[in-house]
Amino acid sequence: MSTLYLVMAMRLPGFNAAAVQPHRDFLDALRAAGQLHLTGGFSDGSGGAYVLCNVGSLAEAEAIVARDPLVTMQASELHVHEWLTR
């Protein structure tokens, strides 16, 4: 199995709901490119997570996440983790 990257997205105070649809479009583009394994929101509305696949390195995953509208619109704080699954 290739390396996976877990992206945790936690909403910031004053969350900008206008970022939601651009974020979903961003994820759709990642899925179309074969780089999105799984995504979903937390039931308490505090944020969500997604799993990147077919990405060459942690640095590349971080560069992808930096383009996420949740980041560019300053709606959420995102953290990328190299995920050792089994």
N, C-alpha and C positions, 0 to 999 in steps of 0.2 A: 504494500500500500504506500502511496506517496504521502509526503508530509502534509498535514492539515494545519490550518491556522484559525484559531478561535478568536472572533472579534466580539468583544463585549461593549455594548453601547448603553450608556446610562444617561438619561435625560438630565440636562442642566436646569437649574431654577430659571423660570421664564422661558421654558421650552417653546420654540417657534414651530407651531403645527404646520406652517407652510412648507417645512422641510420634509414632511412625510411622503408626499407623492414623488418629489424628485428623488428621495432615498429609495423608494420602491422601484422607480424607473432605473436607477443605478444598479440595484440588485438584479433586475430583469436583464440588464445588459451583461452583468457578470455571469448569470446563468446561461445566456445565449453564447457566451465565450467559453463555456465549460469550466468556469472558475468558482462557481457557487455550489456548494454541496448541500447546505441546509440553512434555513433562516426562520426566525420567528420572534414574536414579541413576548414579554413577560406578562403574566395574567394580572399583575398589580399595576400595570401601566408605567412602571419605572424605567423601562427601556427594553432591550432585546439583545439578540446575538445572531451572528451568522458565522458560517464555517467556509473558509476559502480552500479550494483545492487546485491542483495543477498550477501552483505558484512556485517559482524557483527558489525563493529564500524568504527569510523573515523581512529583510529590507524591501523586497519586492511587494510582500503583503502589506507592509506599512505604507508604501507608496500608493498602492491601490486604495487603502483605507483613507489616506489623506485627501483623496478626490471625492469621498462620500459626501453628499450634501448635508448630512448630519454634522459633519466636521466643517465644511465650507460655510454653512449657514449658522455655525456656532450654536446648534440646538442640543447637541449631546457630546459627552466625552467618550471617545472610543479608545480601547486598549486592544492590542493584538498580541496573541500568545501562540507560540509554536506548540501544537497540541500533539502529545505522544499518546495516540490511541492504541487500544489492544482489543 
